Amino acid sequence: MQRHWVIDGNNVMGSRADGWWNDRVGSSARLAQEIAVWTRGHEDAAVLVFDCRPTREISVAAGGNLVVEFARRVKKDGADDRIVEIVEDLLARFATQPEIITVTSDKGLINRLPPGVEVVSSGRFIAGELSKDG
């Protein structure tokens, strides 16, 4: 069964103390590229969501089984709103509940997700999934 990863890009980026705050767009683009490489190693679908205005620098990583999305409105929790929409859309598209894994450590977002959606913390995702060779 194909899994569907919905990744809170800002939360994953924020879980690293690598100076991302000095260049948010550049750090987002690097994370998007890293996740694009990771997606090439499996058949799972992945949606990476950022809480900023769309930029080509970030969007260029999309392709294959990776979709890069942005908050519909740049506001507090804008990406969280988009992530919940994506998860609900996935649940509505399939006759049986698909395997959806949301990557975030944001407790507010976690509490908004529908029942049955698996959550992987940002730190665990970085240490586990992203550390695997694609």
C-alpha positions as CSV (number, residue, x, y, z in Angstrom):
1,M,0.0,0.0,0.0
2,Q,1.3,3.4,-0.9
3,R,1.8,5.8,2.0
4,H,1.1,9.5,1.9
5,W,3.5,11.7,3.7
6,V,2.3,15.3,4.6
7,I,5.3,17.2,5.9
8,D,5.2,20.4,7.9
9,G,8.2,22.1,6.2
10,N,8.6,24.9,8.6
11,N,8.4,22.6,11.6
12,V,11.0,20.2,10.2
13,M,13.3,23.1,9.3
14,G,12.8,24.7,12.7
15,S,13.8,21.5,14.5
16,R,17.4,22.0,13.2
17,A,19.7,24.6,14.8
18,D,21.5,25.3,11.6
19,G,20.9,29.0,11.2
20,W,17.8,28.6,9.0
21,W,16.4,31.8,10.5
22,N,19.1,33.8,8.7
23,D,17.9,32.7,5.3
24,R,14.4,31.2,5.4
25,V,13.9,30.9,1.7
26,G,17.3,29.3,1.1
27,S,16.8,26.9,4.1
28,S,13.4,26.0,2.8
29,A,14.8,25.3,-0.7
30,R,17.6,23.1,0.8
31,L,15.0,21.2,2.8
32,A,12.8,20.8,-0.3
33,Q,15.7,19.4,-2.2
34,E,16.7,17.0,0.6
35,I,13.2,15.7,0.7
36,A,13.1,15.4,-3.1
37,V,16.2,13.2,-3.0
38,W,14.6,11.2,-0.2
39,T,11.4,10.6,-2.2
40,R,13.4,9.1,-5.1
41,G,14.1,6.1,-2.8
42,H,10.5,4.9,-2.5
43,E,7.1,4.9,-4.1
44,D,5.4,6.9,-1.3
45,A,3.7,10.2,-2.2
46,A,4.9,13.2,-0.3
47,V,3.5,16.7,0.1
48,L,5.8,19.3,1.7
49,V,4.0,22.4,3.0
50,F,5.6,25.7,3.8
51,D,4.2,28.8,5.6
52,C,5.4,31.4,3.1
53,R,4.5,32.8,-0.2
54,P,5.3,30.5,-3.2
55,T,8.8,31.0,-4.6
56,R,10.4,29.3,-7.6
57,E,13.5,28.7,-5.5
58,I,11.5,26.4,-3.2
59,S,9.0,25.0,-5.8
60,V,11.8,23.8,-8.2
61,A,12.3,20.7,-6.0
62,A,8.8,19.4,-6.8
63,G,8.4,16.6,-9.2
64,G,8.1,12.8,-9.2
65,N,6.2,11.8,-6.1
66,L,6.9,15.1,-4.3
67,V,4.5,18.0,-4.3
68,V,5.5,21.3,-2.7
69,E,2.6,23.4,-1.3
70,F,2.4,26.7,0.4
71,A,-0.1,28.2,2.9
72,R,-3.1,29.6,1.0
73,R,-2.8,32.7,3.3
74,V,0.4,33.9,4.9
75,K,-0.8,34.1,8.5
76,K,-0.3,32.4,11.8
77,D,-1.0,28.7,11.4
78,G,-1.5,29.2,7.6
79,A,0.5,26.1,6.8
80,D,-1.3,24.1,9.5
81,D,-4.6,25.0,7.8
82,R,-3.3,23.8,4.5
83,I,-1.9,20.6,6.0
84,V,-5.3,19.8,7.6
85,E,-7.0,20.5,4.2
86,I,-4.6,18.1,2.4
87,V,-5.1,15.3,4.9
88,E,-8.9,15.7,4.7
89,D,-8.7,15.7,0.9
90,L,-6.7,12.5,1.0
91,L,-9.2,10.8,3.3
92,A,-12.1,11.8,1.1
93,R,-10.4,10.5,-2.1
94,F,-10.1,6.9,-1.1
95,A,-12.7,4.2,-0.4
96,T,-10.6,2.8,2.4
97,Q,-8.6,4.9,4.8
98,P,-5.2,5.5,3.2
99,E,-2.0,5.3,5.2
100,I,-1.3,9.0,5.9
101,I,1.8,10.1,7.9
102,T,2.0,13.7,9.0
103,V,5.5,14.9,9.9
104,T,5.3,17.6,12.6
105,S,6.0,18.3,16.2
106,D,3.4,21.0,16.4
107,K,0.9,19.9,19.1
108,G,-1.7,22.4,17.9
109,L,-1.6,20.9,14.4
110,I,-1.5,17.3,15.8
111,N,-4.7,18.0,17.7
112,R,-6.5,19.2,14.5
113,L,-5.7,16.1,12.5
114,P,-8.5,13.5,11.9
115,P,-8.3,10.2,13.8
116,G,-6.2,7.5,12.3
117,V,-3.6,9.8,10.9
118,E,-0.1,8.7,12.0
119,V,2.2,11.4,13.3
120,V,6.0,11.3,13.1
121,S,7.9,14.0,15.0
122,S,10.2,16.3,13.0
123,G,13.2,15.1,14.9
124,R,12.4,11.4,14.3
125,F,11.8,12.1,10.6
126,I,15.2,13.8,10.3
127,A,17.0,11.1,12.3
128,G,15.2,8.2,10.7
129,E,13.8,8.8,7.2
130,L,16.0,11.6,6.0
131,S,19.2,10.0,7.3
132,K,18.5,6.9,5.1
133,D,20.3,6.9,1.7
134,G,17.7,7.6,-1.0
